[in-house]
């Protein structure tokens, strides 16, 4: 089973060109993943550099017809000509999808730096080794306090996954769905591996896939590799965390360091 996570920067490459079809082609070329977790997907945002306000989920779905699209909008505001401007995360799954949830993450006050709403998109998929939750998320860039609150919400999700619930077989919204404690949480966490909040994710019981497969080896950079301002250095901020029961199934993890279709590098994990 191959999982890819990638902040696609509203499908804008290092060349400044916004091209959802190129992102779709790169997904197939570099991984042909069973599940792709994307961050920074947009629709209706003409103001984003290079964008014409295209409906990116629709264009990606057209290029990837065998993947079921699940979109979660963190930002959803009025736009031009009756269209709304939306920005968020997406999951594309070739595996059967069960329950889908969209979790708004905490958005504390921030009077001195910009911030925006954030979201974690969750899909329960039927994998070769049973149902599991897959979460695509993107934490705040400017404030550590926001990231801390958002990681605390991810901790709550772990508790919800193992919560006891009354079984209900009625044919309505109360109908029970297959449950599991197994989960993969991935995305752009906007923090480096030596950040205290990375350690907090581990303390919550998650396993960093890179560290499990390459203990003691530094994380390869996933951001600012091909595009950065003066004084900035590349670093890793895109992670794949798994619950401990999945750690023995981790087979490989790699970062496509040459890719220039976004300002982030794709991360590909394989489980067996």
Beta strands, then each sheet from edge to edge (+ up, - down):
strand 1: 2-7
strand 2: 35-43
strand 3: 68-78
strand 4: 84-93
strand 5: 97-104
strand 6: 119-127
strand 7: 130-138
strand 8: 183-188
strand 9: 206-208
strand 10: 238-243
strand 11: 250-255
strand 12: 267-271
sheet 1: 3+ 4- 2+ 1+ 12- 11+
sheet 2: 5+ 6- 7+ 8+ 10- 9+
end
